[in-house]
Amino acid sequence: MGESLTLRRKRPTDSILYGLIYFCALLSVALLALILLYVLIRGVGSVNWAFLTTVTSKLKGTVGIAGNLLNTLMIVVLTMLAALPIGVGAAVYLNEYAKPGKLVSLIEFATETLSGIPSILFGLFGSMFFGETLGLGYSLLTGALTLMLMVLPLITRNTQEALKTVPDSYRQGAVGLGAGKWYTIRTILLPSAMPGILTGAILAIGRIVGESAALLFTAGAAKTLPKTLAKFFAKIFQSGGTLTIQLYLSATSEGDFSTAFGIAVVLLVVVLFINMGAKALAKRLDVQNRK
């Protein structure tokens, strides 16, 4: 009688299901490893210092992605500067201020619908509205504003879920001590939810780095490097192709697959470092919150 029912009656179907679960897990890992290995084998030979620090020039006989790296960094910074305050603010309103009702349901429905729209439609809208109506044309700013619309649902939903995980006792304790609503949110709730907010931000950066369809319509494909500080800031209002745009053009229009796989290797490394840094920072914030 001391034995559990699981130990006494282990059904054959349980073993089969366990086997299928482990097989699916191993298959997922194997597919990821296969993709990484294939990309590294095909592209690591193209990556060198000159490839990372120069731009492609037929006159100089150089092949490089420095301009595309800079454009990608600028797109990420511009998009996050616009999306983070709006996304976090919307999540705080929905979770802490808004009363459950039709308005909240409408906002949540709109957010979920927005996250399911194909990126090519965002690109078409961004080109027509930001590029034509607002007169921004093909520019990094047009691309950043378009990507802001794409990552807003991701940031909002992750922040909202992170705020829901904060215990109500934190809110009740702050009220008992006489703290105001905004003071409680700013000093207690947001710091406690920071690991979840950071996760949403990193997922958004990953989507920005990997996006190409929307940027083809909005940011263009220029890959020049600015030579002065004034030209650097002016570049925000000029055309600029990111790493994914250049990868697409190298593999299709130019037929240069060695360069395309080299860019793919750089993208993998960038995403790997972003994820590692995010995990380390989230773990550190979590440890600090528990103290």
Secondary structure, DSSP 8 states (H G I E B T S, - for coil): --S-HHHH---HHHHHHHHHHHHHHHHHHHHHHHHHHHHHHHHGGG--HHHHHSEEETTTTEEEEHHHHHHHHHHHHHHHHHHHHHHHHHHHIIIII--SSHHHHHHHHHHHHHHTS-HHHHHHHHIIIIIIIS---SSHHHHHHHHHHHHHHHHHHHHHHHHHTS-HHHHHHHHHTT--HHHHIIIIIHHHHHHHHHHHHHHHHHHHHH--HHHHHHT-------SSHHHHHHGGGS----HHHHHHHHHTTS--HHHHHHHHHHHHHHHHHHHHHHHHHHHHHHHHHH-
